[in-house]
Amino acid sequence: MYDLIIVGGGPAGLTAAIYAIRKRLNVMLVSNDLGGKTNYFIDLPWTETHQVIRGGDVVTKFRRELEYLDFVHRLEPVELISKKNDVFTVKTSETELATQSIILATGSRVKHLDVPGEQKFVGRGVSFSAISYAPLFIGKHTIVIGDGMLALRAIAELVQIADSVHLVAPSRGVLDTPMAKSLVTDRVKVVVLEGHQVKAIEGDDFARRVVLTTPEGQEKTLDTDGIFVELGLIPNVEMVKGLVNLDDQGRVIVDNRNRTSCPGLFAAGDVTNAFAEQVLIAVGEGAKAALSAYEYLSFLSVPEADRQPLPV
């Protein structure tokens, strides 16, 4: 039986694994890959590689250390996590593993447009995170696609930096909220295209324009330097549904020690309600989760009659 199993190999999971190893825990990291979203980055014609600090650069050493210690990670998907008599079972596509504690660091996945050109230009003018890449678009013409809070957050990031922001909003969505009025209605550089649908993304080596269908059914083309698809995030929580409490967006609810509603199960990164889509925050959350798991395991090692309550 393991002391700790970490599910997810992004920045939070990698950090948690290294901290657990340094605490001499019997740990196993299970994930489809190592690096998570940091394996994907944006490339732009006006930037040089050395000018951009990439998320992957921050976690590269953690990933390399774990790759070297190949006995502490398994590259396979996790299908289900269950708990019985204080023992967790992690069912993967190939086996079942038993552990005393879990750190869930499975992140979230983006909602796609599923239109021609989207996948071709991902990382080459098409991005799914304005909060990560907006600083690269100083003085540029940008397009945000979405009608929810993520789209408004993207505009908040871009409006101070970009020369113009077109919001392609398939529906009215959150456009009537006070936040939308402040960020969209009252901003000269923001143009709202309500009721428009994205038909395709076109370009050469990089995305250069978006083809839209207007509410009247006509075709319209917008030239752009960058496209931010902000339709929403889907937390990867399928394997723990029914085991932990989730918020109204399906994210795992954690406290300030990364504890979930299930004792012994901790969570970190974008899968939680503390998500921020930032590598450095995920790294910090992964470290916190590992230290909390270590504290929990230390508590379990004390005879039950001598245990003191864990800090709240």
Secondary structure, DSSP 8 states (H G I E B T S, - for coil): -BSEEEE--SHHHHHHHHHHHHTT--EEEEESSSSGGGG-----TT--GGG---HHHHHHHHHHHHHHSGGGEEES-EEEEEEETTEEEEEESS-EEEES-EEE---EEE-----TTTTTTBTTTEES-HHHHGGGGTT-EEEEE-SSHHHHHHHHHHTTTSSEEEEEESS-TTTTSHHHIIIIIT-TTEEEEET-EEEEEEESSSEEEEEEE-TTS-EEEEE-SEEEE-S-EEE--GGGBTTB-B-TTS-B---TT-B-SSTTEEE-STTBTT--S-HHHHHHHHHHHHHHHHHHHHHHHS-GGG------
